[in-house]
């Protein structure tokens, strides 16, 4: 195989914080040198799959998982290493799926496109150069912790947006608000589908149900902190989903109440015109008695206009007394 990088964005991060481009030659040298490192692969291709299969001797099923995304969070044991699928979330990107292969000598992350939390973890590791080495377990904790904690700022924006929408709905409900509520609810459903199995994975890991190579008792304390964060995120998602449901109900109730007000006003207008239609219809009949006796100006004002005005005033007084106005 040619000694060239599969992608210029692939990186090797060593235990002392040194970062370099992940060429095939550099990967082979790092693996045979005994140095502990983190290999970050982006958008893997055939060259990268060959590295995973031959340089790291990964199981064919693990290589196949690395090439196919759209999986649910999981943790598979392969003896000397474990294979994890972990999710994060980033504003403007959405859910980020990261595959992690961990052993007591190295950590490999496989992702597609940008992942702000992994980039930030690599930068922090680089700033630690000369400040003490990072073990693979520490690399794993920092990677997973960054992905999990990426949910908090996004959910905080949900909280602020829900409060703002509730105020706007009470002031003036619109179709745009309802569409935004549905979109936010769909996002929370997708987050919940990622967080719930991810929480179960780390519950197994912290309970010792999974044999993770090189993981010490002290390391397990850190992963219990990750599990605690996952529980908090899961609770927040459920709370915000309930708040969104309440906001949607408030929107529909407000719209319904306003529609009832409009219907009441239209019914009042129709009721006012009902006696007027009767009176004008009655006096518009061509009977000789009416024509012969109602012909003066006073009769016109009293009967033609006075009765109409009296009917309107009487109905308005009745509506106000019944508190319909």
Secondary structure, 3 states (H helix, E strand, C coil): CCCCCCCCCCEEEECCCCEEECCHHHHHHHHHHCCCEEEEEECCCHHHHHHHHHHCCCCHHHHHHHHCCCCCCEEEECCCEEEEEEEEEECCCEEEEEEEEEECCEEEEEECCCCHHHHHHHHHHHHCCCCCCCCHHHHHHHHHHHHHHHHHHHHHHHHHHHHHHHHHHHHCCCHHHHHHHHHHHHHHHHHHHHHHHHHHHHHHHHCCCCCCCCCCHHHHHHHHHHHHHHHHHHHHHHHHHHHHHHHHHHHHHHHHHHHHHHHHHHHHHHHHHHHHHHHHHHHCCCCHHHHHHCCCHHHHHHHHHHHHHHHHHHHHHHHHHCCCC
